[in-house]
Amino acid sequence: MHSFLAAIGCFALGLAGVEAASPWQVSKAKTRYLLSLDKKPTHAECGYFGLLPDGGILGGRPPVPQVMTPDGKTLQSRLLWNNTVRGFEVVFEDPGSSVSMVEVYMLDSGKQEYWTPDSGLKPSAILCARPGVDSIEEARSLAKLGKVPDNVTADPHYPMEGAVPFSIGGDLRGRPMPGVFYFLTHVVAPSSGKYWIAPFQQNGQTITVINGQELKPEKTSKVWGGNGAHIELEKGLNRVEVFQTAPGTGPYSTKRSGKSGLMFLTWKPPGATIKRASPGTQGTVKAESRNIGDDEIARSGLASLASIERMDGAPVASAEIEPKLLFWFEGEDALSVCALKAQTSTNPPDTQYTWIFPDKSTAQGPEIDWVFPGFTDASVTLVAKSAKGVSKVTFPVSTACYVGADMNVLADRSAFLDAAKTMLGAAGGVQPDPLVGWSPTFWNMLFRTLEPPHDTEFLESLFKLHTSALSRKLTASQIGWLQDRLIAPLIASDPDAALKWVEFFKTTFRDPARSSELKLKEAEIVLHAKSDFPKATAILTPLSAGKTPFAGKALVRLGDIALLQGKLNEATSYYAQAQGLAKSLRNAASSDPTSGLVYDQALNEVTPAEKESSQSSSTGLAARVREAQDRAGQRKSGALQEVSLSENVRTLMKGGYLPEAAEALEAWETEFPLSKISGDYILRESEWHMRSKNPGRAYPMLAAYCRQVDASSFLPDAVSQLIECSQALPTTKPMTTEIVKGVLGRLKYHPVAPKLEAYLKNP
């Protein structure tokens, strides 16, 4: 997070180890804020700047603060800007280096005192922004202080890395153009005299006012910094105010936008000689001014909110909003995962916290993570309730975040999925269903971050409570992809539950094409998890008729049944029929031999919603799959080779991309089912099941292969895998011993023979 965001301190948490609260010092106040003095001012007269939340804490009353030290000293203070939604800014005098905390009491009545230049306090540097408007009059209105629109924000201003210290680059909260700004700053003049002041206007309209006098720039020289004016400054602090507009739309200065900010200010002190580096040379050239340095800008100290409490001991609803990670793919909207943390330190122990969002979703607990549209303003309501009372606050959330998520990192993907789980739980029972408001970008990111089997509970809730929203928001193929994600891990852990879900999907969504796929899934479950060959055959036989992809898959499964029953010739016949059907379907789909391949389609649907965003980030899951494909060399013009398919599966498994490897295995099996007899498909499939911690699924097909395939270069690896698999399944030891004896007779002179002999001596 950039330093200016870290320094804001809006709606901050109670600090760990907060000093014990002093006795209540102001009887006319019902509420007090405890502020931590985090960063000292560069000059005592700049005082401390703090942003204190409202949103309902003050009961709609205007703020009348009284700032005091814990030992009872009243500090001079002034209000800056305020509104009942966001809160209010206050500047107060420096209490001295020995004081680390101050108390701000909110009086029930009294006159509001706003800052003026003659108050003795010199706040600096503060950038006040109002998005959505674009006129210099609106910019000037921000200098009037007082009550302002809800979207006006004022934040301590620190230059971004590499930026000119005295500059306005854009909205510190990340909100897009248009907008207007008021920059209140005090600069440090090293001596009294006439200073040449030269503002550089890069975009919009700029007005600069120094000590109350508006600067009238004139171009007196063609050299750098030659457009400005002389103005008399006193040694020490001088007030500089900038009114700035930002016309247009979209983001401010970013690498994406290619824009360069709005303005910056330069000067030349009396008697100074200014030279600048000459572009393209080793020398320097004369200049009329130079950038104002960071050490020449006075800065107020920074105070952050430690806690809020009420005199009667009732809870106070207040929270810290911390943007954690930015998820932003090319061609998609930005999303921010933000942590919402309620203040708990001064609230009663029995306080319960409820978060209420604009779509009426509600979440419980003092801390939650939530996904917001990036670089926008949102609002959240927090209710804190205990036996002593109820406090309710609605506050704005700035979702600007500059920590980009890396989709190669499991923790980053999990951060999004965990927040999505919270959102799903918060949406339960709410009408209209909040999931209807989830954007395509949100669904895309969800597809990218699902991690089976850890997402099983999430998917169960999704389908149990939100079937209508799913049907409205997703395509049939995307819904099917999610269904497969739910069913796959259950096949091994709870096949009866998997069968119940298959039946639920068939009766709930009623999609004819998907119904055939689900029947195939049902057959696979009763075949591999239940070993019910007759029932599986009864399901598959009707599906195997015709010339459809479903028929091809049904033929492959019938071949598996034959292989498991020891009928190698029958299995080979089924696989050959399926492979011929796949070829004829491929040829019928297009005259282009690389078009319409089931394999290519399957990989395109690794994350189905990504098809809408062909320019995904290089860190995106689909991009990583593509890179793996390219490295394996299987994206060839012409028919896909079995060796490329095998290498692709191995590459994906080695990278830990098991769901993607499963997609590639399915496509390989569909295109070249004869690989199950003549190739190494069984080896790669078994390896996948072993990596998925399901050796019971791998063992039967390995055993059938080793028993029936006499002459194959893959047999040594297959029997080695069988032994490894059997070690995880103690009950299979007698069968494995029998199979190994048979294979040893066929591989008596093969290098694998000593390994087999060693196993037979000590199975």
Steps between C-alpha positions, in 0.01 A plus 500: 500500500629848423606715792218751456242224541678359802504846654131578457388323815130511406279286716804344664506209739556520870875462540644200677631616832304830505571701809244458775229761452515794740193610697232672295610865495208679330158441652320669207632239256349155451762377252876524488763395248845385608767599248853365472762757399683293242719745311630828637462827308798653324411835663307540824258755351384239244342304784344158450250395235238235571198353326224387737208287381132576546246318284250507784727493805409860588126449451479753218641787707769727351846435643613726784832348610701579809854360486673423829811328625447212747625727782225757434659765275265638230669530162413762242314329214312586183266312270578476129235308302214288625194299397285256691584202278876512478596690812707808564858625483654683790834674549626560853808642665807294574483392867874440515728201462404345833136442395418198283119495526226763508128485576240668279167561678191569291290768669122478474476871421719795420643698212695328225837665452655452158860560410606842369851618409507733804421216745871439557482144368657426162372163372709346222502319262137401446331411173122544496323332208150487359440254215231523236516876431729713285501874551740740663211645702444159659871481580489844666198399705707235677709775664192624688523200736192410703240247396574342163340234275534142616755407233747776594816360658803667652817300551860568603700537181829324445657465156486163333832336424672685218252791504579870549447580872277803438256357248147378448503166323135408546249375754672339797206261544537372143171644375493581128472831319335747486571670830614817672765556765605746766861459613577675831874516562759705685843523347822591680678804353871497596513881495280804446482658156356467151452143382439398144201260514430291189207256495496226236146426385483154345125450481190696594497853643740611773478803729776560755451730800793593726435660838158604370636655177412333169799428278478642145756300298658656193746348258816709534748241376508204264714292735359247742295665777473828313122529535430649843505813714698665781339511841624618838541229765598525864765272646333194648153365426297641214152383406457360150155400375434334166159467336501235232255341258528158340287473186436180312422147611690194613797455730759763583871459451563127463706272280172376354370844406832655398393832659744713694310671781349846529755757621822561691662812646856630467684803636827691505607656832653851488852506355499131405647369175310205360633240261345179378640188340496524121310209342725276292822661624727491803466875556254746656301793366359812661151485651280769652376282788530163672266256666406585858668233711324272744697654787367842394139394558375532858291210624252464782538208732270204441250378758317170451191373672573254780147459635161660555298466817181623663473636850216257585705194394281413202678362191612724217491377140826594331725312261824498310488431126823351367534432125703178479533382139413632156374248241516659157516317168534677167158563350321455833399727785719527808399322821636569849500260790463716810518410868223650715599509867270631770638693795471271800745633758261725694173322427330267753618137476151380397486730195378334182601647163286494185613633162225608258579561133305694234362177349360413849754223559587471869813350654580439866821542694751768595720432193405394147644519151286628211542556126422848368528652151849650488570874505143593588310620803269262678313517829459254784288509815633357826275426796658443841255359753538405866286489812597863561370631169524511122719712273454521124732669254499521120837588360665533157754248381786607277604191306815641340772236532845482345612154612440282195402136552719233343284216369803268519491535880254276683465747789386774261247274329378383840454860616245558226323167551481551878340842451258350246405234756416774750290677238317179413420436865382857544264466201309201640127566519525857367252603231555604233798266484824704530675258263305655214712810559831313480675634191643289214845601624416365845387167355811482281719548805303240690558247223872576517528459876288192578727238657348151530437330734510806728216664307250214554309673779490822299360324192243308704366826643508660156281230348269447798406865550566683174390285206282777357782756509739252339256438215468875443870588518690206348496301179410131500865404445614714793235347727607155384862584577406596855292183537798287397717684752258402774453140394867409430637492858182335632541200270790379714390626842123448486371337178143484634504879547644539150210296357248712690652816353488351150129433544446850644669661200299293253165596654582862590662640186332277238749562220480212246867512399612530859266215595696266273826613657358440846388150401859433392616633837252272676630201304859583595407516868319166507780349291808620687369583849236226526645236261143441380575392143142399404350832611775698328447301181125563516560876518768508230352276232218741394744791504747318272257499207524774239779731394539750782785584738294337776489179297878507471545542875250223568694267268820580690333410831366176355856427395615564858243251628622238253863562600417470871318172423806360322356529149789671320373442147155636587658801670718567196193486276314756710803732511546471123133587438532803729819619331344467157195695615720777642682528168178516296353765733818701474501485121132592485550803724738678265723457200780650710672200666583706812153650540236368734722245673344380820844528659531866406147574617563336835806708567317815396243414765749446785352822637184542290440868565853581386386449142347845524842649577750391237762743629542353848786607721822305455458383858152360424427131525399463136820673392706261711324203345572640154865547592515142620348389170752697299792363699370147451474570128154365446328796334590383154339559165345166412391203705601500864759238582456267795849574629413870519183420691695289744765766551236766550334299776837441667589869476173607658527244780859598569384861533229398745213582263298185567160629378657610172681167470165324547353706214794406279467130593133504407574661166782252432274207581228638274730553201723191534334237720720228349781662700356311795629179337784609273622812678578634845157643580445256788833612653416869487145439627631291789758762585222760512295289742806439719574874512134554589547253791258250351702181439184291514388657172835438331552137603228311302595641160872448566432141607289433190768649275783299659305176476393526139753707304783263412731702280529870582789734567284653774447175692811543724381843613146369544604216730723738698206732548284203600745411777506862621123514494467168684717625784226753578235223481609211729204279405622485140834335591399141402365613164805716436733210579317282249514770229869576561584128459325496164671820381840370614452198275453739205780737599755247624790672323379859536686745733185516714526129585724544811249745642218252448703216654577719803130574543407132485755420772352771724156607371 
